[in-house]
Every structure is written in structure tokens, then in C-alpha cells.
Amino acid sequence: MTIVGADREETLPVQSKTRVAEAILDRIEQLLESRAAATAR
């Protein structure tokens, strides 16, 4: 599976749906944190 974003692609090994969902949610969390930091400036 590959997570594609505006700034990068992240290829993940074959794993359970739960682990894939965790990876997607981790990426979403990173994006939200970076946006919050950008608007706090």
C-alpha cells in the first residue's frame, strides 16, 4: 500500500487492515499538527 500526499509518498508493507488504518490516521494527525503550527505563527 502507498500513502500519497502533496509532499511525499510512503510505501507500507503488506499488513492487517488495522495497521494500515493506524498508519493513515498517523499521517492525518501529522498533517493536522503541521497546519495548526502554521496557523499559530
mmCIF file as gemmi writes it, N, C-alpha and C atoms, coordinates in Angstrom:
data_model
loop_
_atom_site.group_PDB
_atom_site.id
_atom_site.type_symbol
_atom_site.label_atom_id
_atom_site.label_alt_id
_atom_site.label_comp_id
_atom_site.label_asym_id
_atom_site.label_entity_id
_atom_site.label_seq_id
_atom_site.pdbx_PDB_ins_code
_atom_site.Cartn_x
_atom_site.Cartn_y
_atom_site.Cartn_z
_atom_site.occupancy
_atom_site.B_iso_or_equiv
_atom_site.pdbx_formal_charge
_atom_site.auth_seq_id
_atom_site.auth_asym_id
_atom_site.pdbx_PDB_model_num
ATOM 1 N N . MET Axp A 1 ? 0.837 -1.169 0 1 0 ? 1 A 1
ATOM 2 C CA . MET Axp A 1 ? 0 0 0 1 0 ? 1 A 1
ATOM 3 C C . MET Axp A 1 ? 0.885 1.235 0 1 0 ? 1 A 1
ATOM 4 N N . THR Axp A 2 ? 0.454 2.257 -0.702 1 0 ? 2 A 1
ATOM 5 C CA . THR Axp A 2 ? 1.196 3.511 -0.757 1 0 ? 2 A 1
ATOM 6 C C . THR Axp A 2 ? 0.279 4.65 -0.34 1 0 ? 2 A 1
ATOM 7 N N . ILE Axp A 3 ? 0.743 5.438 0.626 1 0 ? 3 A 1
ATOM 8 C CA . ILE Axp A 3 ? 0.026 6.647 1.032 1 0 ? 3 A 1
ATOM 9 C C . ILE Axp A 3 ? 0.652 7.793 0.251 1 0 ? 3 A 1
ATOM 10 N N . VAL Axp A 4 ? -0.157 8.471 -0.534 1 0 ? 4 A 1
ATOM 11 C CA . VAL Axp A 4 ? 0.328 9.551 -1.39 1 0 ? 4 A 1
ATOM 12 C C . VAL Axp A 4 ? -0.148 10.873 -0.82 1 0 ? 4 A 1
ATOM 13 N N . GLY Axp A 5 ? 0.793 11.787 -0.615 1 0 ? 5 A 1
ATOM 14 C CA . GLY Axp A 5 ? 0.462 13.11 -0.115 1 0 ? 5 A 1
ATOM 15 C C . GLY Axp A 5 ? 1.054 14.164 -1.028 1 0 ? 5 A 1
ATOM 16 N N . ALA Axp A 6 ? 0.773 15.403 -0.723 1 0 ? 6 A 1
ATOM 17 C CA . ALA Axp A 6 ? 1.28 16.502 -1.537 1 0 ? 6 A 1
ATOM 18 C C . ALA Axp A 6 ? 2.804 16.593 -1.47 1 0 ? 6 A 1
ATOM 19 N N . ASP Axp A 7 ? 3.359 16.188 -0.326 1 0 ? 7 A 1
ATOM 20 C CA . ASP Axp A 7 ? 4.786 16.351 -0.123 1 0 ? 7 A 1
ATOM 21 C C . ASP Axp A 7 ? 5.607 15.068 -0.211 1 0 ? 7 A 1
ATOM 22 N N . ARG Axp A 8 ? 4.939 13.908 -0.209 1 0 ? 8 A 1
ATOM 23 C CA . ARG Axp A 8 ? 5.692 12.654 -0.247 1 0 ? 8 A 1
ATOM 24 C C . ARG Axp A 8 ? 4.789 11.456 -0.499 1 0 ? 8 A 1
ATOM 25 N N . GLU Axp A 9 ? 5.433 10.339 -0.809 1 0 ? 9 A 1
ATOM 26 C CA . GLU Axp A 9 ? 4.766 9.051 -0.909 1 0 ? 9 A 1
ATOM 27 C C . GLU Axp A 9 ? 5.391 8.138 0.135 1 0 ? 9 A 1
ATOM 28 N N . GLU Axp A 10 ? 4.564 7.371 0.817 1 0 ? 10 A 1
ATOM 29 C CA . GLU Axp A 10 ? 5.053 6.446 1.828 1 0 ? 10 A 1
ATOM 30 C C . GLU Axp A 10 ? 4.533 5.053 1.493 1 0 ? 10 A 1
ATOM 31 N N . THR Axp A 11 ? 5.442 4.137 1.177 1 0 ? 11 A 1
ATOM 32 C CA . THR Axp A 11 ? 5.06 2.771 0.85 1 0 ? 11 A 1
ATOM 33 C C . THR Axp A 11 ? 5.109 1.932 2.115 1 0 ? 11 A 1
ATOM 34 N N . LEU Axp A 12 ? 4.015 1.244 2.367 1 0 ? 12 A 1
ATOM 35 C CA . LEU Axp A 12 ? 3.91 0.396 3.545 1 0 ? 12 A 1
ATOM 36 C C . LEU Axp A 12 ? 3.927 -1.064 3.127 1 0 ? 12 A 1
ATOM 37 N N . PRO Axp A 13 ? 4.497 -1.924 3.97 1 0 ? 13 A 1
ATOM 38 C CA . PRO Axp A 13 ? 4.466 -3.353 3.653 1 0 ? 13 A 1
ATOM 39 C C . PRO Axp A 13 ? 3.052 -3.911 3.803 1 0 ? 13 A 1
ATOM 40 N N . VAL Axp A 14 ? 2.832 -5.095 3.293 1 0 ? 14 A 1
ATOM 41 C CA . VAL Axp A 14 ? 1.543 -5.76 3.446 1 0 ? 14 A 1
ATOM 42 C C . VAL Axp A 14 ? 1.325 -6.01 4.933 1 0 ? 14 A 1
ATOM 43 N N . GLN Axp A 15 ? 0.153 -5.599 5.415 1 0 ? 15 A 1
ATOM 44 C CA . GLN Axp A 15 ? -0.162 -5.752 6.829 1 0 ? 15 A 1
ATOM 45 C C . GLN Axp A 15 ? -1.667 -5.76 7.017 1 0 ? 15 A 1
ATOM 46 N N . SER Axp A 16 ? -2.094 -5.928 8.238 1 0 ? 16 A 1
ATOM 47 C CA . SER Axp A 16 ? -3.531 -6.006 8.518 1 0 ? 16 A 1
ATOM 48 C C . SER Axp A 16 ? -4.219 -4.672 8.244 1 0 ? 16 A 1
ATOM 49 N N . LYS Axp A 17 ? -5.518 -4.744 8.072 1 0 ? 17 A 1
ATOM 50 C CA . LYS Axp A 17 ? -6.307 -3.522 7.851 1 0 ? 17 A 1
ATOM 51 C C . LYS Axp A 17 ? -6.179 -2.575 9.037 1 0 ? 17 A 1
ATOM 52 N N . THR Axp A 18 ? -6.101 -3.125 10.232 1 0 ? 18 A 1
ATOM 53 C CA . THR Axp A 18 ? -5.964 -2.297 11.425 1 0 ? 18 A 1
ATOM 54 C C . THR Axp A 18 ? -4.667 -1.505 11.396 1 0 ? 18 A 1
ATOM 55 N N . ARG Axp A 19 ? -3.579 -2.161 11.029 1 0 ? 19 A 1
ATOM 56 C CA . ARG Axp A 19 ? -2.276 -1.472 10.96 1 0 ? 19 A 1
ATOM 57 C C . ARG Axp A 19 ? -2.27 -0.413 9.86 1 0 ? 19 A 1
ATOM 58 N N . VAL Axp A 20 ? -2.893 -0.72 8.737 1 0 ? 20 A 1
ATOM 59 C CA . VAL Axp A 20 ? -2.975 0.263 7.651 1 0 ? 20 A 1
ATOM 60 C C . VAL Axp A 20 ? -3.792 1.467 8.113 1 0 ? 20 A 1
ATOM 61 N N . ALA Axp A 21 ? -4.901 1.22 8.788 1 0 ? 21 A 1
ATOM 62 C CA . ALA Axp A 21 ? -5.732 2.311 9.3 1 0 ? 21 A 1
ATOM 63 C C . ALA Axp A 21 ? -4.94 3.16 10.286 1 0 ? 21 A 1
ATOM 64 N N . GLU Axp A 22 ? -4.146 2.533 11.131 1 0 ? 22 A 1
ATOM 65 C CA . GLU Axp A 22 ? -3.312 3.281 12.082 1 0 ? 22 A 1
ATOM 66 C C . GLU Axp A 22 ? -2.313 4.169 11.348 1 0 ? 22 A 1
ATOM 67 N N . ALA Axp A 23 ? -1.711 3.645 10.297 1 0 ? 23 A 1
ATOM 68 C CA . ALA Axp A 23 ? -0.746 4.432 9.519 1 0 ? 23 A 1
ATOM 69 C C . ALA Axp A 23 ? -1.42 5.628 8.855 1 0 ? 23 A 1
ATOM 70 N N . ILE Axp A 24 ? -2.614 5.425 8.332 1 0 ? 24 A 1
ATOM 71 C CA . ILE Axp A 24 ? -3.359 6.52 7.705 1 0 ? 24 A 1
ATOM 72 C C . ILE Axp A 24 ? -3.717 7.578 8.752 1 0 ? 24 A 1
ATOM 73 N N . LEU Axp A 25 ? -4.187 7.135 9.898 1 0 ? 25 A 1
ATOM 74 C CA . LEU Axp A 25 ? -4.548 8.085 10.955 1 0 ? 25 A 1
ATOM 75 C C . LEU Axp A 25 ? -3.324 8.825 11.487 1 0 ? 25 A 1
ATOM 76 N N . ASP Axp A 26 ? -2.184 8.152 11.569 1 0 ? 26 A 1
ATOM 77 C CA . ASP Axp A 26 ? -0.945 8.821 11.977 1 0 ? 26 A 1
ATOM 78 C C . ASP Axp A 26 ? -0.594 9.937 10.999 1 0 ? 26 A 1
ATOM 79 N N . ARG Axp A 27 ? -0.739 9.662 9.718 1 0 ? 27 A 1
ATOM 80 C CA . ARG Axp A 27 ? -0.435 10.666 8.685 1 0 ? 27 A 1
ATOM 81 C C . ARG Axp A 27 ? -1.403 11.841 8.776 1 0 ? 27 A 1
ATOM 82 N N . ILE Axp A 28 ? -2.673 11.558 9.002 1 0 ? 28 A 1
ATOM 83 C CA . ILE Axp A 28 ? -3.667 12.628 9.167 1 0 ? 28 A 1
ATOM 84 C C . ILE Axp A 28 ? -3.316 13.482 10.37 1 0 ? 28 A 1
ATOM 85 N N . GLU Axp A 29 ? -2.927 12.836 11.463 1 0 ? 29 A 1
ATOM 86 C CA . GLU Axp A 29 ? -2.548 13.569 12.674 1 0 ? 29 A 1
ATOM 87 C C . GLU Axp A 29 ? -1.353 14.489 12.405 1 0 ? 29 A 1
ATOM 88 N N . GLN Axp A 30 ? -0.36 14.004 11.67 1 0 ? 30 A 1
ATOM 89 C CA . GLN Axp A 30 ? 0.799 14.822 11.318 1 0 ? 30 A 1
ATOM 90 C C . GLN Axp A 30 ? 0.383 16.03 10.497 1 0 ? 30 A 1
ATOM 91 N N . LEU Axp A 31 ? -0.507 15.824 9.531 1 0 ? 31 A 1
ATOM 92 C CA . LEU Axp A 31 ? -0.97 16.924 8.685 1 0 ? 31 A 1
ATOM 93 C C . LEU Axp A 31 ? -1.719 17.976 9.511 1 0 ? 31 A 1
ATOM 94 N N . LEU Axp A 32 ? -2.588 17.524 10.4 1 0 ? 32 A 1
ATOM 95 C CA . LEU Axp A 32 ? -3.347 18.457 11.238 1 0 ? 32 A 1
ATOM 96 C C . LEU Axp A 32 ? -2.437 19.242 12.172 1 0 ? 32 A 1
ATOM 97 N N . GLU Axp A 33 ? -1.432 18.568 12.735 1 0 ? 33 A 1
ATOM 98 C CA . GLU Axp A 33 ? -0.493 19.254 13.624 1 0 ? 33 A 1
ATOM 99 C C . GLU Axp A 33 ? 0.32 20.29 12.865 1 0 ? 33 A 1
ATOM 100 N N . SER Axp A 34 ? 0.745 19.959 11.649 1 0 ? 34 A 1
ATOM 101 C CA . SER Axp A 34 ? 1.526 20.921 10.864 1 0 ? 34 A 1
ATOM 102 C C . SER Axp A 34 ? 0.677 22.123 10.456 1 0 ? 34 A 1
ATOM 103 N N . ARG Axp A 35 ? -0.581 21.892 10.168 1 0 ? 35 A 1
ATOM 104 C CA . ARG Axp A 35 ? -1.476 23.008 9.829 1 0 ? 35 A 1
ATOM 105 C C . ARG Axp A 35 ? -1.731 23.889 11.05 1 0 ? 35 A 1
ATOM 106 N N . ALA Axp A 36 ? -1.91 23.272 12.217 1 0 ? 36 A 1
ATOM 107 C CA . ALA Axp A 36 ? -2.134 24.032 13.436 1 0 ? 36 A 1
ATOM 108 C C . ALA Axp A 36 ? -0.916 24.886 13.765 1 0 ? 36 A 1
ATOM 109 N N . ALA Axp A 37 ? 0.272 24.327 13.572 1 0 ? 37 A 1
ATOM 110 C CA . ALA Axp A 37 ? 1.51 25.071 13.841 1 0 ? 37 A 1
ATOM 111 C C . ALA Axp A 37 ? 1.651 26.233 12.868 1 0 ? 37 A 1
ATOM 112 N N . ALA Axp A 38 ? 1.254 26.02 11.615 1 0 ? 38 A 1
ATOM 113 C CA . ALA Axp A 38 ? 1.361 27.07 10.603 1 0 ? 38 A 1
ATOM 114 C C . ALA Axp A 38 ? 0.395 28.218 10.886 1 0 ? 38 A 1
ATOM 115 N N . THR Axp A 39 ? -0.787 27.913 11.39 1 0 ? 39 A 1
ATOM 116 C CA . THR Axp A 39 ? -1.761 28.977 11.663 1 0 ? 39 A 1
ATOM 117 C C . THR Axp A 39 ? -1.47 29.684 12.987 1 0 ? 39 A 1
ATOM 118 N N . ALA Axp A 40 ? -0.681 29.064 13.851 1 0 ? 40 A 1
ATOM 119 C CA . ALA Axp A 40 ? -0.339 29.67 15.145 1 0 ? 40 A 1
ATOM 120 C C . ALA Axp A 40 ? 0.756 30.723 14.993 1 0 ? 40 A 1
ATOM 121 N N . ARG Axp A 41 ? 1.402 30.746 13.857 1 0 ? 41 A 1
ATOM 122 C CA . ARG Axp A 41 ? 2.517 31.691 13.639 1 0 ? 41 A 1
ATOM 123 C C . ARG Axp A 41 ? 2.037 33.089 13.443 1 0 ? 41 A 1
